[in-house]
Amino acid sequence: MWNVEEFVRAAGVTVDELAAYVDESQRGVPPVLRRSPPGELAERLGLARWIREGGMTPREYGEFLRAYLAEGTRLHHPAQLGHQVAAPDFPAALADFVHGAHNNPMAIYEMGASAATVEFEVLRWMLGKVGFGEAGGGVLTHGGSLANLTALLAARAAAAPGAWTEGVPGDLALLAPASAHYSLARAAAILGLGERAVMPLDVDGLGRIDVARLPEALERVRRAGRRPMALVANAGATGTGLYDDLRGIGGFCAANGVWFHVDGAHGASALLSDGHRHLLDGIGLADSVVWDAHKMLRTSSLAAAVLTRREGDLDAAFRQRASYLFYGEQGFDLIGRTVECSKAELGLKVFLNLAWRGEQGLGEYVARQYATAHRFWELARERPGFECPYEPESNIVCFRYGTGDQVDIRERLMGDGAFHLTSAEVGGVRHLRVTVMAPATDDKTLEALLDRITEPEATAGPR
């Protein structure tokens, strides 16, 4: 049984330590990341002893938590410019706290009526934003990779209805640009198509789908003796943040009877910004869309939506039997739409962020991060030695400095934990990559980053 008094004391410690952690992170006081070797860190945290002996008290827990939080990446830090992971807003953190005690695995309605109902309404809201409306269907999953897999399961069911029971036909193909997220090729392998079934689309120099050459791509697929299961477009691309021409691609897919899948994991949140909604023009033509909340909707990991224009398509993705689960009335169960059985209360995280910040508040966050990235592009272009291959459309900017090894520059910046950024290839050339996620990132941060990059030792190393 729970010791309620001990829980209250430990919960108070948790709140105090996390509040201090986020506050100092937002102020940029400590390094943005620390990454001690696992053996050293395990010793410092006393992991083996605690696992072996137990007996942790609230006071000892506080000491452990403080040491635990000191390592890793501070996502709220202004110098956190690396991966596309949210600096979670506190309402989403409250939802995780509630789930930790409440623990209603709500894919089966009787196991979590409130959690399921909240998810229904969040999905209804997302379907409306995408343009699918009442005819659409949806489910929240633990991350964009599962979301893409689930959407492509629906596409497979449409193209090969017997695949679930008879196996996958050998002639299916997945059309996608090279800039598509790696989870799409992984999904093709999991689905039984095999990686070779992923057939590349023609793109421009920045990796965006060339709509004018889509007929050629479709003809190549047919000449290879295959038929398209789905065509994937980016909104926006993981590497560059750029958006494909969704209206042009959607029109082509509709005219040729091809399932149109939009990977909007990162960029679909621009639907909430008046100034950026146009980037997703045509998304309502898609047959399926994925949209991650743990990116630009500022929830903690993981929470991703799978949305289909026709509800029945999502229901057709799975064909499962299990006498201990699938019986009686299942009208409100989501388990028939998702890989997961014990599914967390994901909708609560999105709902509480909306309940606190409102749709407008989340849209303003998206617009602010996009504007900050554009500001970095402006500042970098003004400085000698910097090269930016495109004007950013989102909160992702790729750039190069000098002729040296860009990866060496990144490692130097990360070596002392001063800045965290990533890299990506654009047109086959390695670039540094900034992703503006933390609300605390400002002009001062951007100028400091540019200053550090231009220090002489940052340019050392061969090309």
RAHU-V844154 format. One record per run of one state. SS is the DSSP state (H for helix, E for strand, L for the rest). FROM is the first residue (numbers start at 1). TO is the last residue. If there is no record, write none. Layout:
ss=[SS & SS]
from=[FROM & FROM]
to=[TO & TO]
//
This chain:
ss=[L & H & L & E & L & H & L & H & L & H & L & E & L & E & L & H & L & H & L & H & L & H & L & E & L & H & L & H & L & E & L & H & L & H & E & L & E & L & E & L & H & L & E & L & E & L & H & L & E & L & H & L & H & L & H & L & E & L & E & L & H & L & H & L & H & L & E & L & E & L & H & L & E & L & E & L & H & L & H & L]
from=[1 & 4 & 27 & 33 & 35 & 38 & 46 & 47 & 54 & 58 & 71 & 72 & 74 & 80 & 82 & 90 & 103 & 109 & 112 & 113 & 131 & 133 & 136 & 137 & 142 & 144 & 160 & 163 & 167 & 172 & 177 & 182 & 191 & 195 & 198 & 201 & 203 & 204 & 209 & 210 & 211 & 224 & 227 & 236 & 243 & 244 & 246 & 257 & 260 & 264 & 267 & 273 & 277 & 281 & 283 & 286 & 288 & 293 & 304 & 309 & 311 & 316 & 335 & 338 & 346 & 382 & 386 & 388 & 396 & 402 & 406 & 416 & 420 & 427 & 429 & 436 & 443 & 454 & 456 & 460]
to=[3 & 26 & 32 & 34 & 37 & 45 & 46 & 53 & 57 & 70 & 71 & 73 & 79 & 81 & 89 & 102 & 108 & 111 & 112 & 130 & 132 & 135 & 136 & 141 & 143 & 159 & 162 & 166 & 171 & 176 & 181 & 190 & 194 & 197 & 200 & 202 & 203 & 208 & 209 & 210 & 223 & 226 & 235 & 242 & 243 & 245 & 256 & 259 & 263 & 266 & 272 & 276 & 280 & 282 & 285 & 287 & 292 & 303 & 308 & 310 & 315 & 334 & 337 & 345 & 381 & 385 & 387 & 395 & 401 & 405 & 415 & 419 & 426 & 428 & 435 & 442 & 453 & 455 & 459 & 463]
//
